[in-house]
Structures are given as C-alpha cells and as structure tokens.
C-alpha cells in the first residue's frame, strides 16, 4: 500500500491499549503486536515525500498515558470560556467532593448575582492588556469617543473559532473600532487573565503559595467544534502559560455537554427542577465569600440511583439513556449518553450535534430589527463611529432579553443611549421618534423617557428563529433509531435559564420525556469540568464526529475505483488517492482504543515524513477527491534526531540501505485527536505532531 503523500505505508491495524506497550525509553511489546509477513512488507512500495516541510508550530498531541495524573497535582481548575460569559471553578484533589466556584467579580450589572464575568477584553492602543470582563466593559464605556476609536475592545469573540472554516494561527478578529487584531493573542490575553486570577484566589485561600505546576487546568469547548478550533484553544493556553507542549497532560480540553452530563449524574433529586421554569436570574445569596462551596457528599439519593431504580412504580431496568442540551451564548450542543446501571461510566450514543443557535442569535435578530427601523447604513456607521454607544445599547437589550418570559404581559423597554439619538439626528437629519413611527405597528413604539418599547410579542418574535433551530436539532436526534429509549432531557448552559426557551421545549417535547433543569443551571458545565479534571476517563465511549483518513495507492478494483485514477506500475494497475480511513463518522470509539499505521521514509536519510490528513462527514467516501472530503491537517514525523543512530545492521541510518519503519499510534476516542510514534527497530519514540492549524 502506498500513501499519496509519498511515504511507504504498511498494512494498518486497530489496537486496544493492551495491544501495544511502549514507553519513551522502552521497546514495543512485539508479542502483542501483529506483524505482516516479510514478503508483504517488502512489496509495500511507496512514492516520494517532501522532506523539507517541518512545522515549527508547537505540538498539542499527547500520549495515551497522559490520561493519568502524571504527577501529584494539588488542585484542579476548570475554565468555562463562554461566548457571552466566562468563569472558573476549582477543587482540591484531597477533597474532590467540594467544588468552589469563583462568583464575586468586579463590576457587573445591578440586581444580578454574577457567578461568571463577561467574556470581554480591553487592550490599550498599543495592543497591551488592560482589563477583562465587566471591568473591561465599564472601562471602555468611560472612554471618550475619540479615545475609544484607538482602543481594542472585543466581545463574543469565541464564535470566530466556530465560523472560520480556514482557522489558523494567523487568523484575525475585528475589534469594536473595526481594526483587525490577531485572534490568538486575544485568547492568550483572556486565558492569562484567568490563570493569574485563579492563582491569586487559590493562594489567598490556602496556607501556602500555589504555583502553576500544582494545577491541572481544564478548558471547556463546544462539542461540535472541529479539531482546528480545539487545537487553537490549546495553543493559546500554552502561550498563556497554563501548560506547555513538553507537558501537555497538565491541560485537558473538556466538551461542554459532556461536562454537564458528568455533573448531573451526581446530583441529588432535590437539586433538580423537572418540567418547570428555572428562574435563576435573581438569586438572593448572602454569602460574602468570593467563592461558592458545593459539597455533594450527603445522604440524599444521587441522580443515578433515583433514575436507575429509585422511582416508585416506575423503576428503570438496565442502563439509563438521557439527552443533554447545552444552550450557551454562541452554540447549542446536543449529545446523548447512556449511564451504566451502577452510575459509573458514560457512553456516548449519538455524536455531538447542534450548531450556532445560542442566545446571540437573538441579538442578531434585534440588530436586524434596528436596521429595518433606522436603516442598515446608519447602524453600520453607528457601530463604527460610536462603538461605546453600541456596547451600551446591547447591554440594555441583554437585560431585557434575560427577563423575557412567556407569561410577561407588559412591554419591554430598551434604552437607546444619547449617542444613538444624537448620531441619528446628525446622520439622517431627523428624529429617532420619526423613524419609529414611520416603521409603523403598535408593537414597537417610542416612549417619552427615551426608550424603544417592545411588546412581549416582539420579543417572542426575536426568539423564534433561534428556538426553531434548537427544536429542530433536538427532534432530529430523537428521531434517530439508534437512541430510542431516551426519557430525560437535561437543559444546561446560560441560555437554558430563559423562560421562553424552557416553555417552547416543554410544549414540544414535554409529552414525550421529562425535561429537567438543574439548579444553578448556568454553572453546571463549570462544575462538571472540574469533575472531568479529577477523572478524565469517566466517558468511556464516544462517537466520531467525522471520518478521518489519508490518501493511499491501492490495487485498482474494476467497478469500484474510477478509471481516471488508474496508475500502472510494473504492469500492475493501481488506484491513486484512495481514502484510507482511520475512523468513520458515527463509529463508536472506546477511550484508549488506538489506530496504528506503519510508515517508512521514501528516501534514505530523510529527516521528515509529512502525511496529509483528510476528513469528511460522509461515511462512504472512497477518494480524497470526493465531494465533501477536504484536507484538514498534517501528520509530521521528525526523524532528524535518530538519523545518525545505528541501524540494527550496524550502519548509521543515513548510510544504511535498509529502510526504517515508523509505527504511529493515533487516539480518536478522547476529546482531542492525539498521536505518538515509535521507531520499530530501535523502540525509541519519534517526535510526532498532528497539526490542524498549519494551513
């Protein structure tokens, strides 16, 4: 078998962890590793591979053993980096039942308890860090208009990683002043803020100074994110100093709906609110500490025991299946898990699905409404010329959006900032009130207090497109034959606090299954991420979101392979660009399962092997040139360190005429794709990198 990228490839295998034992100093256990007959290996000819393409971008991959705590971490810190709001929680390893949530943030909106802070970043005109969160918003608001145009203000920037199909390390994000700024630096500044904040908070609460090396970090990302976005977050964390490429196990990437699922399975029955509206917008909490302390170690029944066998007259036998719907600011993630009868590990039954259906979709609808009333030209100019006024306007709308409820009968008033009213008169030569009256309709009016008054029906209309997409996504999953038997839907995430969202989902799905909303629903993911950091093996099986593979040269099969791809070599007909699949979309992959491929350099003395990796949502793709198949990354094997070591024949590799065989082991059952490689002849590990950002 040949790879189209130009290296020789030996027949592939799929192993479980017991099939391959390799340490950085040891040799693989050959007795457990199937081998090809010698004549088959010798006939595995290959084409040439460019040897001058070495990526300098730091690797993010880690070996399989990094699941375990490689050293005694003192504390687990999880950062829920959201589109609209972000926060962190922590738990000391010696007291894993106690979760501490950082809840006292400087600034914030009056009347609201903020267990998270805004995901907003403010940089000075030189691009240096100034502030983050509510403080950044308030400081930006206080800037003079002429000053504000020189400062870099970012909000809701996380979605840039989801929408950018060509995401790379040079991707930029536009600040509120319209200037482009490197996206990687935006995330680095933000994560460094959380790192410094958490270290200071932990040190204040401990009897000793807490160092970064004492912490295992966990960062949450949407489950529907593709590999480039996950690697982007890891790279930003490395640059922020949370971990390093030489010690990647210090940082875990947690999938948001998984984290929620991990936590809700441990909840007590009194901590759940089934089929009702969770109104957590106003919480009376007299705790003056900076952190909330949640202790789950009491005598109440856990969710696993109450659902699996504690419901009188309705006892469930066998495993329990439930859906988790993570409704965030930017995305909605949907996954289905099966919990073992003893409440232990979780199995993913349906690959993560969803889309950009978060609460910012309502913001987009409101912006469309403003464009219809005041014209798109004015709105675009206002955002650019009066950026602080635009922030004030959307802050006012955010408060009204969060208070929307299906039973609300009174109008919702959105304050238009003075800069909006003043600039509209300057831009259009008329009053704001005139534009509103001209737009017509009794549902949208102008109040004498300078308010844009929206009847409740208008707010429901703004919510409708986003809610329809969420309901359609849930319905698509429930209609899948492979997940029959679901009886519970857990709503989590900040957007799940919305009364309108809860009402619509109960109306459409409440007669089919129970809709359960945990208390403090907006922090469920954060708490679950801490639990994941304590035990990363809790999700035992995941479904592949995409098909991954490489292009190879296979024997031509008439009727299967196209004639246009025929290559004749030594009188034998071959088909080029055949997709050799590592894993297939929707394939269940257990934690620790590995995919093994053996490659050999095409040239004697070759320093680097580079293999292009392709992905697709199609399970039946045949060629890398098929519709929907695209190149998504590269596997790079660095052979330079071993180039002058002796071959078993006694000659150095760069002089020996015998080829080397590099065995690569890839893991697809974790939250990230990981790789390790070993030289079969020497047993030495080879530096290996899967890079999804090198485009």
C-alpha positions as CSV (number, residue, x, y, z in Angstrom):
1,X,0.0,0.0,0.0
2,X,1.3,3.5,-0.9
3,X,0.4,6.9,0.5
4,X,-0.3,9.6,-2.0
5,X,1.7,11.9,0.2
6,X,4.8,9.9,-0.7
7,X,5.8,7.6,2.1
8,X,5.6,3.8,2.3
9,X,2.8,2.5,4.4
10,X,2.5,-0.9,5.9
11,X,-0.9,-2.6,6.4
12,X,-3.0,-0.9,9.1
13,X,-4.3,-2.3,12.4
14,X,-6.6,-1.1,15.1
15,X,-5.4,-1.9,18.6
16,X,-6.7,-1.7,22.1
17,X,-4.3,-0.3,24.7
18,X,-3.2,-3.9,25.7
19,X,-2.0,-4.5,22.1
20,X,0.9,-2.0,22.3
21,X,3.1,-1.2,25.2
22,X,5.7,1.5,24.6
23,X,7.4,3.9,26.9
24,X,9.8,6.7,26.0
25,X,12.7,4.5,27.0
26,X,11.3,1.1,26.3
27,X,10.6,-1.1,23.3
28,X,7.2,-2.1,22.0
29,X,5.9,-5.5,23.1
30,X,6.3,-7.4,19.8
31,X,4.5,-10.4,21.2
32,X,1.2,-8.4,21.3
33,X,1.7,-6.6,18.0
34,X,0.5,-8.3,14.8
35,X,3.1,-8.2,12.0
36,X,2.9,-8.5,8.3
37,X,4.7,-11.4,6.6
38,X,8.1,-10.3,5.4
39,X,7.3,-10.6,1.7
40,X,4.2,-8.5,2.1
41,X,6.2,-5.7,3.8
42,X,8.8,-5.7,1.1
43,X,6.1,-5.4,-1.5
44,X,4.6,-2.3,0.1
45,X,6.3,0.2,-2.2
46,X,5.9,3.9,-1.8
47,X,6.3,7.2,-3.6
48,X,8.5,10.2,-2.6
49,X,7.7,12.6,0.2
50,X,8.9,16.1,0.5
51,X,11.4,16.2,3.3
52,X,11.8,19.9,3.7
53,X,8.5,20.7,5.3
54,X,8.9,20.8,9.1
55,X,6.3,22.7,11.1
56,X,7.6,25.0,13.8
57,X,4.1,25.4,15.3
58,X,4.2,23.8,18.8
59,X,2.6,20.4,19.0
60,X,-0.6,19.8,21.0
61,X,-0.6,16.0,20.9
62,X,-0.1,13.9,23.9
63,X,0.4,10.2,24.5
64,X,-2.2,7.8,25.8
65,X,-0.7,7.6,29.3
66,X,-1.3,11.4,29.8
67,X,-4.9,10.5,30.9
68,X,-3.4,9.6,34.2
69,X,-2.2,12.2,36.6
70,X,1.5,12.2,35.7
71,X,2.4,13.9,38.9
72,X,0.5,14.7,42.1
73,X,-1.5,17.8,41.2
74,X,-2.7,19.8,44.2
75,X,-5.8,21.3,42.6
76,X,-8.0,21.1,39.5
77,X,-9.0,24.4,38.0
78,X,-11.7,24.5,35.2
79,X,-12.3,27.5,33.0
80,X,-15.7,27.7,31.3
81,X,-14.7,30.0,28.4
82,X,-18.1,31.0,27.0
83,X,-19.2,33.2,24.2
84,X,-21.1,35.7,26.5
85,X,-20.0,34.8,30.0
86,X,-16.9,33.0,31.4
87,X,-15.8,31.8,34.8
88,X,-13.8,29.3,36.7
89,X,-14.1,26.7,39.5
90,X,-11.7,24.6,41.3
91,X,-11.4,21.6,43.6
92,X,-8.6,20.4,45.8
93,X,-7.5,16.9,44.9
94,X,-7.5,15.8,48.5
95,X,-11.2,16.9,48.8
96,X,-12.7,16.2,45.4
97,X,-16.3,16.3,46.7
98,X,-16.0,20.1,47.4
99,X,-16.3,22.3,44.3
100,X,-15.5,26.0,44.7
101,X,-16.9,28.5,42.2
102,X,-15.5,31.9,41.8
103,X,-18.6,34.1,42.0
104,X,-17.6,37.6,43.1
105,X,-16.4,39.5,40.0
106,X,-15.6,43.2,39.9
107,X,-18.3,45.3,38.2
108,X,-21.4,43.6,36.9
109,X,-25.0,44.5,36.2
110,X,-27.1,45.9,39.1
111,X,-29.5,43.4,40.6
112,X,-27.8,40.3,39.2
113,X,-25.6,37.9,41.0
114,X,-22.7,37.1,38.7
115,X,-21.2,33.7,39.1
116,X,-19.4,34.5,35.8
117,X,-18.0,37.6,34.2
118,X,-18.5,38.9,30.7
119,X,-16.3,37.5,28.0
120,X,-15.0,40.9,27.1
121,X,-11.4,42.0,26.6
122,X,-10.0,45.6,26.5
123,X,-6.5,46.3,25.1
124,X,-4.8,49.7,25.1
125,X,-3.9,51.5,21.8
126,X,-0.5,49.6,21.9
127,X,-2.3,46.2,22.0
128,X,-1.4,45.6,25.6
129,X,-3.7,44.0,28.1
130,X,-5.8,46.5,30.1
131,X,-8.8,44.6,31.6
132,X,-11.2,41.8,31.2
133,X,-14.9,41.0,32.0
134,X,-17.2,43.6,33.5
135,X,-14.3,45.8,34.2
136,X,-13.3,45.9,30.6
137,X,-16.8,46.8,29.5
138,X,-17.1,49.6,32.2
139,X,-13.6,51.0,31.4
140,X,-14.4,51.0,27.7
141,X,-17.7,52.8,28.4
142,X,-15.9,55.5,30.3
143,X,-13.5,56.3,27.4
144,X,-14.1,59.5,25.4
145,X,-15.3,58.8,21.9
146,X,-12.1,59.9,20.3
147,X,-10.1,57.7,22.7
148,X,-12.4,54.7,22.2
149,X,-11.5,54.6,18.5
150,X,-7.9,53.9,19.4
151,X,-8.6,51.1,21.9
152,X,-9.2,47.4,21.1
153,X,-12.4,46.1,22.6
154,X,-13.5,42.5,22.0
155,X,-16.8,40.8,22.9
156,X,-18.4,37.5,22.0
157,X,-15.2,36.7,20.1
158,X,-15.3,33.0,20.8
159,X,-17.6,32.4,17.8
160,X,-14.7,33.4,15.5
161,X,-13.3,29.9,16.1
162,X,-16.5,28.2,15.1
163,X,-17.4,30.2,12.0
164,X,-13.9,30.4,10.4
165,X,-13.5,27.3,8.2
166,X,-9.9,28.3,7.4
167,X,-8.8,28.8,11.0
168,X,-5.1,29.1,11.5
169,X,-2.6,30.7,13.8
170,X,-2.7,33.9,11.7
171,X,-6.5,34.4,11.9
172,X,-7.6,37.9,13.0
173,X,-10.6,39.3,14.8
174,X,-12.0,42.8,14.3
175,X,-12.2,44.9,17.4
176,X,-15.1,47.2,18.0
177,X,-13.2,50.0,16.3
178,X,-13.0,47.9,13.1
179,X,-9.3,47.2,13.4
180,X,-8.1,43.6,12.9
181,X,-6.1,42.0,15.7
182,X,-4.5,38.5,15.9
183,X,-7.1,36.1,17.3
184,X,-4.5,34.0,19.0
185,X,-3.4,37.0,21.1
186,X,-7.0,37.8,22.0
187,X,-7.4,34.3,23.5
188,X,-3.9,34.4,25.1
189,X,-4.7,37.6,26.9
190,X,-8.0,36.2,28.1
191,X,-6.7,32.9,29.4
192,X,-3.7,34.5,31.1
193,X,-6.2,36.7,33.0
194,X,-8.0,33.7,34.3
195,X,-4.7,32.0,35.1
196,X,-3.5,34.9,37.2
197,X,-6.9,35.4,38.8
198,X,-7.1,31.8,39.8
199,X,-3.6,31.6,41.1
200,X,-4.2,34.6,43.3
201,X,-7.5,33.3,44.6
202,X,-6.0,29.9,45.4
203,X,-3.1,31.4,47.2
204,X,-5.4,33.6,49.2
205,X,-7.5,30.6,50.3
206,X,-4.5,28.3,51.0
207,X,-1.9,28.4,53.7
208,X,0.8,28.3,51.1
209,X,1.6,29.8,47.8
210,X,0.0,27.9,44.9
211,X,2.2,27.6,41.8
212,X,1.1,26.9,38.3
213,X,2.8,23.5,38.3
214,X,0.5,22.5,41.2
215,X,-2.6,22.9,38.9
216,X,-4.2,20.7,36.3
217,X,-6.2,23.0,34.0
218,X,-9.4,22.2,32.2
219,X,-10.8,24.4,29.4
220,X,-14.3,23.8,28.1
221,X,-15.2,24.0,24.4
222,X,-18.3,23.2,22.4
223,X,-18.6,19.5,21.4
224,X,-19.4,20.5,17.8
225,X,-16.1,22.3,17.4
226,X,-13.7,20.7,14.9
227,X,-10.1,19.8,15.6
228,X,-8.6,23.1,14.4
229,X,-10.6,25.1,17.0
230,X,-9.7,22.7,19.8
231,X,-6.0,22.9,18.9
232,X,-6.3,26.7,18.7
233,X,-7.5,26.8,22.3
234,X,-4.7,24.5,23.4
235,X,-2.1,26.6,21.7
236,X,-3.5,29.8,23.3
237,X,-3.3,28.1,26.7
238,X,0.3,27.1,26.1
239,X,1.2,30.7,25.2
240,X,-0.7,32.0,28.2
241,X,1.4,29.7,30.5
242,X,-1.2,27.3,31.7
243,X,0.8,24.3,30.3
244,X,3.5,23.6,27.8
245,X,4.0,21.4,24.7
246,X,6.5,19.4,26.7
247,X,3.9,18.6,29.4
248,X,0.5,18.6,27.6
249,X,-1.2,16.4,30.2
250,X,-1.4,19.4,32.5
251,X,-4.1,20.8,30.3
252,X,-7.3,18.9,29.4
253,X,-9.9,20.0,26.8
254,X,-13.4,19.2,28.1
255,X,-16.5,19.1,25.9
256,X,-19.3,21.3,27.3
257,X,-22.3,18.9,27.1
258,X,-20.0,16.0,28.4
259,X,-19.0,18.1,31.4
260,X,-22.7,18.8,32.1
261,X,-23.5,15.2,31.8
262,X,-20.7,14.2,34.2
263,X,-22.1,16.6,36.8
264,X,-25.8,15.9,36.6
265,X,-25.4,12.2,37.1
266,X,-24.1,13.0,40.6
267,X,-26.8,15.4,41.5
268,X,-29.3,14.8,44.3
269,X,-33.0,14.7,43.5
270,X,-33.6,18.0,45.4
271,X,-31.1,19.7,43.1
272,X,-33.3,19.1,40.0
273,X,-36.3,21.0,38.8
274,X,-38.3,18.8,36.4
275,X,-40.7,20.2,33.9
276,X,-40.8,23.7,35.3
277,X,-39.2,27.1,34.8
278,X,-35.9,27.7,36.4
279,X,-35.8,31.4,37.2
280,X,-32.2,31.9,38.3
281,X,-31.9,35.5,37.1
282,X,-32.2,36.9,40.6
283,X,-30.6,34.9,43.4
284,X,-30.6,36.1,47.0
285,X,-27.3,35.0,48.3
286,X,-25.8,36.4,51.5
287,X,-22.5,34.6,51.1
288,X,-19.8,37.2,51.2
289,X,-17.0,34.9,50.2
290,X,-15.5,35.1,46.8
291,X,-16.4,31.5,46.0
292,X,-19.4,29.2,46.4
293,X,-18.6,25.9,48.0
294,X,-20.7,23.0,46.7
295,X,-20.4,19.7,48.6
296,X,-22.1,16.7,47.1
297,X,-21.3,14.3,49.9
298,X,-24.6,13.9,51.7
299,X,-27.1,11.1,52.3
300,X,-29.6,12.1,49.6
301,X,-30.0,9.9,46.6
302,X,-28.0,10.7,43.6
303,X,-29.5,11.2,40.2
304,X,-28.1,7.9,39.0
305,X,-29.7,6.0,41.9
306,X,-33.1,7.8,41.7
307,X,-33.4,7.5,37.9
308,X,-32.0,4.0,37.6
309,X,-34.0,2.4,40.4
310,X,-35.4,4.9,42.9
311,X,-38.7,6.0,41.2
312,X,-41.6,4.2,42.8
313,X,-43.8,2.5,40.4
314,X,-41.6,3.5,37.5
315,X,-38.3,1.7,38.1
316,X,-36.0,1.6,35.1
317,X,-34.0,-1.6,34.4
318,X,-30.6,-1.7,32.8
319,X,-28.8,1.4,31.7
320,X,-30.3,4.9,31.6
321,X,-30.3,7.0,28.5
322,X,-30.7,10.7,28.5
323,X,-30.1,13.8,26.3
324,X,-28.0,16.8,27.3
325,X,-28.9,20.1,25.6
326,X,-26.2,22.7,26.3
327,X,-27.7,26.1,25.4
328,X,-24.9,28.7,25.5
329,X,-24.4,32.1,24.3
330,X,-22.9,31.1,20.9
331,X,-23.7,27.5,20.3
332,X,-26.2,24.7,21.3
333,X,-24.6,21.3,21.8
334,X,-26.7,18.2,21.9
335,X,-25.4,14.8,23.0
336,X,-27.0,11.5,24.2
337,X,-25.4,9.5,26.9
338,X,-26.1,6.1,28.4
339,X,-25.2,5.7,32.1
340,X,-24.3,2.3,33.4
341,X,-26.6,0.8,35.9
342,X,-24.2,1.4,38.8
343,X,-23.9,5.1,37.9
344,X,-20.4,4.7,36.7
345,X,-19.0,5.5,33.2
346,X,-20.9,7.2,30.4
347,X,-21.2,6.0,26.8
348,X,-22.0,8.5,24.0
349,X,-24.8,7.1,21.9
350,X,-25.1,9.9,19.4
351,X,-22.3,12.1,18.1
352,X,-22.4,15.6,19.3
353,X,-24.7,17.8,17.1
354,X,-26.2,21.2,17.2
355,X,-25.0,24.5,15.7
356,X,-24.6,28.3,16.2
357,X,-28.0,28.6,17.8
358,X,-27.0,30.3,21.0
359,X,-28.5,33.4,22.6
360,X,-26.5,35.7,20.4
361,X,-28.9,34.7,17.6
362,X,-31.5,36.8,19.4
363,X,-29.0,39.7,19.4
364,X,-28.7,39.3,15.6
365,X,-32.5,39.4,15.2
366,X,-32.6,42.6,17.3
367,X,-29.9,44.1,15.1
368,X,-32.0,43.2,12.1
369,X,-35.0,45.0,13.7
370,X,-32.9,48.1,14.3
371,X,-31.7,48.0,10.6
372,X,-35.4,47.8,9.5
373,X,-36.3,50.8,11.6
374,X,-33.2,53.0,11.2
375,X,-31.6,51.6,8.0
376,X,-28.6,49.3,7.7
377,X,-26.4,52.3,6.6
378,X,-27.0,54.1,9.8
379,X,-26.5,51.1,12.0
380,X,-23.2,50.1,10.4
381,X,-22.0,53.7,10.7
382,X,-23.1,54.0,14.3
383,X,-21.3,50.8,15.4
384,X,-18.1,52.1,13.8
385,X,-18.3,55.8,14.8
386,X,-19.9,55.3,18.2
387,X,-18.6,51.9,19.4
388,X,-19.1,52.7,23.1
389,X,-22.7,53.7,22.3
390,X,-23.3,50.3,20.6
391,X,-22.0,48.5,23.6
392,X,-24.4,50.4,25.9
393,X,-27.3,49.6,23.6
394,X,-26.6,45.9,23.5
395,X,-26.1,45.9,27.3
396,X,-29.5,47.4,27.7
397,X,-31.0,44.8,25.4
398,X,-29.2,41.9,27.1
399,X,-31.0,42.8,30.4
400,X,-34.4,42.8,28.6
401,X,-33.6,39.6,26.8
402,X,-32.8,37.7,30.0
403,X,-36.0,38.9,31.6
404,X,-38.2,37.7,28.8
405,X,-40.9,35.2,29.9
406,X,-43.9,33.6,28.2
407,X,-46.2,34.9,30.9
408,X,-44.9,38.5,30.7
409,X,-47.7,40.9,29.5
410,X,-46.0,44.3,30.0
411,X,-43.8,46.0,27.3
412,X,-40.0,45.7,27.5
413,X,-38.2,49.0,27.4
414,X,-34.8,49.1,25.7
415,X,-32.9,52.3,26.5
416,X,-31.4,54.0,23.5
417,X,-28.2,55.8,24.5
418,X,-27.9,59.5,24.0
419,X,-25.1,58.9,21.5
420,X,-27.6,56.9,19.4
421,X,-30.2,59.6,19.4
422,X,-27.7,62.3,18.7
423,X,-25.9,60.5,15.9
424,X,-29.1,59.5,14.2
425,X,-30.1,63.2,14.0
426,X,-26.7,64.0,12.6
427,X,-26.7,61.1,10.1
428,X,-30.3,61.3,8.9
429,X,-31.3,64.9,9.7
430,X,-34.5,63.7,11.6
431,X,-35.5,62.4,15.0
432,X,-35.4,58.8,16.2
433,X,-39.1,59.0,17.1
434,X,-39.9,59.8,13.5
435,X,-38.2,56.7,12.2
436,X,-40.1,54.5,14.7
437,X,-43.4,55.9,13.8
438,X,-42.6,55.6,10.1
439,X,-41.8,51.9,10.7
440,X,-45.4,51.5,11.9
441,X,-47.0,48.9,14.1
442,X,-48.4,49.1,17.6
443,X,-45.9,46.5,18.9
444,X,-42.9,48.9,18.6
445,X,-43.3,52.4,19.9
446,X,-41.3,55.2,21.4
447,X,-41.6,56.4,25.0
448,X,-41.1,59.9,26.2
449,X,-38.3,58.6,28.5
450,X,-36.1,57.8,25.5
451,X,-37.0,54.1,25.4
452,X,-37.6,51.8,22.5
453,X,-40.8,50.0,23.8
454,X,-41.3,46.4,22.6
455,X,-44.4,44.5,23.3
456,X,-43.9,40.9,24.5
457,X,-45.0,39.6,21.1
458,X,-42.0,41.3,19.5
459,X,-39.6,39.6,22.0
460,X,-41.1,36.3,21.2
461,X,-40.7,37.1,17.5
462,X,-37.0,37.8,18.1
463,X,-36.6,34.5,19.9
464,X,-38.5,32.4,17.3
465,X,-35.8,31.7,14.7
466,X,-33.2,30.6,17.3
467,X,-35.8,28.5,19.2
468,X,-37.0,26.8,16.0
469,X,-33.4,25.7,15.1
470,X,-32.9,24.3,18.6
471,X,-36.2,22.3,18.5
472,X,-35.4,21.0,15.0
473,X,-32.0,19.8,16.2
474,X,-33.5,18.0,19.2
475,X,-36.2,16.5,17.1
476,X,-33.6,15.2,14.6
477,X,-31.7,13.4,17.4
478,X,-34.9,11.9,18.9
479,X,-35.9,10.5,15.6
480,X,-32.7,8.6,15.2
481,X,-33.3,4.9,15.7
482,X,-30.0,4.3,17.5
483,X,-31.1,6.4,20.5
484,X,-34.5,5.0,21.2
485,X,-35.4,4.8,24.9
486,X,-34.5,8.4,25.9
487,X,-36.8,9.6,28.7
488,X,-34.9,12.6,30.0
489,X,-33.7,15.9,28.6
490,X,-31.3,17.9,30.8
491,X,-31.2,21.6,29.9
492,X,-27.9,23.3,30.8
493,X,-26.0,26.4,30.0
494,X,-26.7,30.1,30.5
495,X,-29.3,30.3,27.7
496,X,-31.2,27.4,29.5
497,X,-32.3,30.0,32.1
498,X,-34.5,31.6,29.5
499,X,-38.2,31.1,30.4
500,X,-39.1,31.4,26.7
501,X,-36.7,28.6,25.8
502,X,-38.0,26.3,28.6
503,X,-41.6,27.0,27.7
504,X,-41.1,26.1,24.0
505,X,-39.2,22.9,24.7
506,X,-41.7,21.8,27.3
507,X,-44.5,22.5,24.8
508,X,-42.9,20.5,22.0
509,X,-41.3,17.6,23.9
510,X,-42.7,17.6,27.4
511,X,-45.3,14.9,26.5
512,X,-42.5,12.6,25.3
513,X,-40.0,12.8,28.1
514,X,-39.1,14.7,31.2
515,X,-37.3,18.0,30.9
516,X,-35.0,18.5,33.8
517,X,-33.2,21.7,34.7
518,X,-30.5,21.6,37.4
519,X,-30.3,24.3,39.9
520,X,-27.7,26.9,39.1
521,X,-28.1,25.7,35.5
522,X,-25.5,28.2,34.1
523,X,-22.7,26.7,36.2
524,X,-23.4,23.0,35.6
525,X,-20.8,22.8,32.8
526,X,-18.2,24.5,35.0
527,X,-18.8,22.1,37.9
528,X,-18.7,19.1,35.5
529,X,-15.4,20.3,34.0
530,X,-13.8,20.1,37.4
531,X,-15.1,16.5,37.8
532,X,-13.7,15.7,34.4
533,X,-10.3,17.0,35.5
534,X,-10.4,14.7,38.5
535,X,-11.4,11.7,36.3
536,X,-10.9,12.2,32.6
537,X,-11.9,8.5,31.9
538,X,-15.5,8.9,33.0
539,X,-16.8,9.0,29.4
540,X,-15.7,5.5,28.2
541,X,-17.1,5.6,24.6
542,X,-17.5,8.5,22.1
543,X,-19.0,8.7,18.7
544,X,-16.7,10.1,15.9
545,X,-18.0,13.4,14.5
546,X,-16.1,13.0,11.2
547,X,-14.4,10.4,9.0
548,X,-10.7,10.8,9.1
549,X,-8.1,9.2,6.9
550,X,-5.2,9.6,4.4
551,X,-4.8,9.2,0.7
552,X,-3.2,6.0,-0.4
553,X,-2.4,4.0,-3.6
554,X,-4.5,0.8,-3.6
555,X,-4.9,-2.0,-6.1
556,X,-7.4,-1.0,-8.8
557,X,-10.8,-2.7,-8.4
558,X,-12.9,-2.5,-11.6
559,X,-16.4,-1.2,-10.9
560,X,-15.3,0.3,-7.6
561,X,-12.5,2.7,-8.5
562,X,-12.7,5.2,-11.3
563,X,-10.6,4.7,-14.4
564,X,-9.4,8.3,-14.2
565,X,-7.4,7.4,-11.1
566,X,-5.6,4.4,-12.6
567,X,-1.8,4.3,-12.2
568,X,0.1,1.5,-13.8
569,X,3.3,0.4,-12.1
570,X,5.4,-2.7,-13.0
571,X,2.4,-3.9,-15.1
572,X,0.0,-3.6,-12.1
573,X,-3.0,-1.3,-12.1
574,X,-3.3,0.9,-9.0
575,X,-5.8,3.5,-7.9
576,X,-4.4,6.7,-6.5
577,X,-6.0,9.0,-3.9
578,X,-8.0,6.2,-2.2
579,X,-9.2,7.4,1.2
580,X,-7.7,5.0,3.8
581,X,-10.0,5.6,6.8
582,X,-8.7,5.8,10.3
583,X,-12.2,6.1,11.8
584,X,-15.7,6.6,10.3
585,X,-18.3,9.1,11.2
586,X,-20.7,7.8,14.0
587,X,-18.2,5.0,14.7
588,X,-18.1,4.3,18.5
589,X,-14.5,4.5,19.8
590,X,-13.7,3.5,23.3
591,X,-11.3,5.5,25.4
592,X,-7.8,4.2,24.9
593,X,-8.6,2.5,21.5
594,X,-5.8,3.3,19.1
595,X,-5.4,3.3,15.3
596,X,-2.0,2.2,14.2
597,X,-0.3,2.8,10.9
598,X,3.3,2.0,9.9
599,X,5.2,4.3,7.6
600,X,8.7,4.2,6.1
601,X,10.7,7.1,4.7
602,X,10.8,7.0,0.9
603,X,14.4,8.3,0.8
604,X,17.5,7.1,2.7
605,X,18.5,9.8,5.2
606,X,15.1,11.5,5.0
607,X,14.6,13.9,8.0
608,X,10.9,14.4,8.0
609,X,7.8,12.5,7.0
610,X,4.6,14.5,6.3
611,X,1.3,12.8,5.7
612,X,-1.8,14.9,4.8
613,X,-5.0,14.0,6.8
614,X,-8.4,14.3,5.2
615,X,-11.8,14.5,6.8
616,X,-15.5,14.3,5.7
617,X,-19.0,14.0,7.2
618,X,-19.6,11.1,4.8
619,X,-19.1,7.5,5.9
620,X,-19.0,6.2,2.4
621,X,-16.3,8.5,0.8
622,X,-14.0,6.5,-1.4
623,X,-11.4,9.0,-2.7
624,X,-9.8,12.1,-1.1
625,X,-11.2,13.9,-4.2
626,X,-14.8,13.0,-3.5
627,X,-17.3,15.8,-2.8
628,X,-17.3,16.8,0.9
629,X,-13.7,15.5,1.5
630,X,-11.2,18.1,2.5
631,X,-7.7,18.3,3.8
632,X,-7.8,19.2,7.4
633,X,-4.3,18.7,8.8
634,X,-1.0,17.0,8.6
635,X,0.8,14.3,10.5
636,X,4.5,15.2,10.8
637,X,7.2,12.7,11.9
638,X,10.5,14.2,12.8
639,X,13.3,11.7,12.1
640,X,16.3,14.0,12.4
641,X,17.2,13.1,16.0
642,X,17.6,9.4,15.1
643,X,19.3,10.0,11.7
644,X,22.8,9.2,12.9
645,X,21.8,6.3,15.2
646,X,22.9,2.9,14.1
647,X,20.5,0.6,12.2
648,X,20.3,-3.0,13.6
649,X,22.6,-3.9,10.7
650,X,25.4,-1.8,12.4
651,X,25.4,1.1,10.0
652,X,24.0,4.6,10.6
653,X,20.6,5.2,9.2
654,X,21.8,7.9,6.8
655,X,24.2,5.4,5.2
656,X,22.2,2.2,5.6
657,X,20.3,1.0,2.5
658,X,17.7,-0.6,4.6
659,X,14.5,1.4,5.3
660,X,13.2,2.4,8.6
661,X,9.7,1.6,9.9
662,X,7.9,4.2,12.0
663,X,4.8,3.0,13.8
664,X,2.3,5.7,14.6
665,X,-0.5,5.3,17.2
666,X,-3.5,7.7,16.9
667,X,-6.2,8.1,19.5
668,X,-9.7,9.2,18.4
669,X,-11.7,8.3,21.5
670,X,-10.6,11.3,23.6
671,X,-11.8,14.9,23.4
672,X,-8.8,15.6,21.1
673,X,-7.0,13.6,18.4
674,X,-3.7,12.5,19.8
675,X,-0.7,10.8,18.3
676,X,2.6,9.1,19.3
677,X,5.2,7.3,17.2
678,X,8.0,4.8,17.7
679,X,10.8,3.5,15.6
680,X,10.1,-0.2,15.2
681,X,13.7,-1.2,15.0
682,X,15.1,0.8,18.0
683,X,12.0,1.1,20.2
684,X,12.7,4.8,20.6
685,X,9.8,7.2,20.4
686,X,9.8,9.6,17.5
687,X,8.6,13.2,17.8
688,X,5.2,13.3,16.1
689,X,2.7,16.1,15.6
690,X,-0.8,16.3,14.2
691,X,-1.2,19.9,13.1
692,X,-4.6,21.3,12.1
693,X,-3.5,24.9,12.0
694,X,-0.6,24.8,9.6
695,X,-2.6,25.9,6.6
